[in-house]
Amino acid sequence: MDWVADPHLWIAFATLAALEIVLGIDNVVFISILVGKLPEKQRSLAYRLGLGLAMVMRMLLLLSISWMMGLTRPLFSVLGAEVSGRDLVLIAGGLFLVAKSTFEIHDRLEGTRATSRSGPRPPSGPPSCRSWPSTSCFLSTR
């Protein structure tokens, strides 16, 4: 019963509760938008089904996270440090977040991903110069 008096446990519980409330509101908004596009007769069933599935999925994800955090048995060691399944999950998640944020920052600064997907950008300028390639417009804008 010592865990009841542990302040770290209550802080973790309050944080988890706040996250669940925010994500629950997000689910309600998202499901409401999707259900609003359905015919009137199907809305009630879709709303209940969507909220029920969202709740079940959230519970399954929480259970899987708690299971993963229990993977503390060492699998192998690297340079004298033991590595467990939990460590592998945390390392993979951290690498994913670093890579994703790096790509997003690079895209915002350089804009290279957007141009490589859609091909080269057409030239800007007066409407007469927008049909490209047009050397006369290119030379006249210099």
Number of C-alpha atoms within 10 A of each C-alpha: 5 5 9 9 9 10 10 11 12 13 11 11 12 12 12 12 12 12 12 13 12 11 13 16 12 12 16 15 12 12 18 16 11 14 18 13 10 12 9 9 8 12 16 13 10 17 17 12 13 19 16 12 12 16 14 12 12 15 12 12 12 12 12 12 13 11 11 16 15 12 15 13 11 13 12 11 10 7 5 7 9 13 15 18 17 18 17 14 15 14 12 12 12 12 12 12 12 12 12 12 12 12 13 14 12 13 14 12 9 11 12 11 14 13 12 10 8 8 9 9 9 11 15 11 11 9 8 10 18 13 11 12 11 12 10 9 17 13 8 8 10 5
